[in-house]
């Protein structure tokens, strides 16, 4: 997208995903200090959940996701036909 096509405003990227069995509405998040390897998530019920952040969460620019491999082509398929 060009600069004109991109939405204005803050840019947020997902750095981690934590799976839960039940739905939780997050009301606050706090990072640990001085090393930022833990995050505390406070839910609407007042429960505090502590999570370890993956090292990739702090890498910038983030890793590019690899393209899924297409179906393998045999040499016969790859050769041009006349």
C-alpha positions in Angstrom: 0.0 0.0 0.0 1.1 3.6 -0.6 1.2 6.1 2.2 -2.1 7.5 1.1 -3.8 4.1 1.3 -2.5 3.3 4.8 -4.7 4.2 7.7 -3.5 6.9 10.0 -3.1 6.3 13.7 -1.1 4.0 16.0 0.4 0.8 14.6 0.0 -2.3 16.7 1.4 -5.7 16.0 0.6 -9.0 17.7 3.7 -10.2 19.5 2.3 -13.2 21.4 -0.9 -15.2 21.7 -1.9 -17.0 24.8 -4.6 -19.6 24.5 -7.3 -19.9 27.2 -10.2 -22.3 27.7 -12.7 -19.6 28.6 -13.2 -16.1 27.2 -11.4 -13.4 29.2 -11.9 -9.6 28.8 -8.6 -7.9 29.4 -8.8 -4.6 31.3 -5.1 -3.9 32.0 -1.7 -5.1 31.0 1.6 -4.5 32.9 5.2 -5.3 31.8 7.9 -6.5 34.2 11.1 -4.4 34.7 14.0 -4.1 34.2 13.9 -7.1 31.9 10.7 -7.1 29.8 10.2 -10.9 29.6 7.0 -11.2 31.5 3.5 -9.7 31.1 0.7 -9.5 33.6 -2.8 -9.5 32.2 -5.7 -8.4 34.4 -9.2 -9.6 33.4 -12.6 -8.0 34.1 -13.1 -10.5 36.9 -10.0 -9.3 38.7 -7.9 -12.3 37.9 -4.2 -11.7 37.2 -2.5 -14.0 34.6 1.3 -13.9 34.3 2.9 -14.9 31.0 6.4 -15.3 29.7 6.9 -13.3 26.5 8.7 -15.1 23.6 12.1 -13.6 22.6 10.7 -12.9 19.1 8.3 -10.4 20.7 11.2 -7.9 21.2 12.8 -8.3 17.8 12.5 -5.4 15.3 11.9 -5.7 12.5 9.9 -8.9 13.0 10.7 -12.1 11.2 9.1 -12.3 7.8 6.7 -15.2 7.5 7.8 -17.7 4.9 5.6 -18.4 1.9 3.9 -21.7 2.0 5.6 -24.2 -0.3 3.7 -24.9 -3.5 3.2 -28.4 -4.9 6.5 -29.9 -6.1 6.9 -29.9 -9.9 8.6 -32.7 -11.7 11.3 -32.1 -14.3 8.8 -33.1 -17.0 6.4 -30.4 -15.9 9.0 -27.7 -15.6 10.4 -28.3 -19.1 8.9 -26.0 -21.8 6.9 -27.6 -24.5 6.7 -26.4 -28.1 
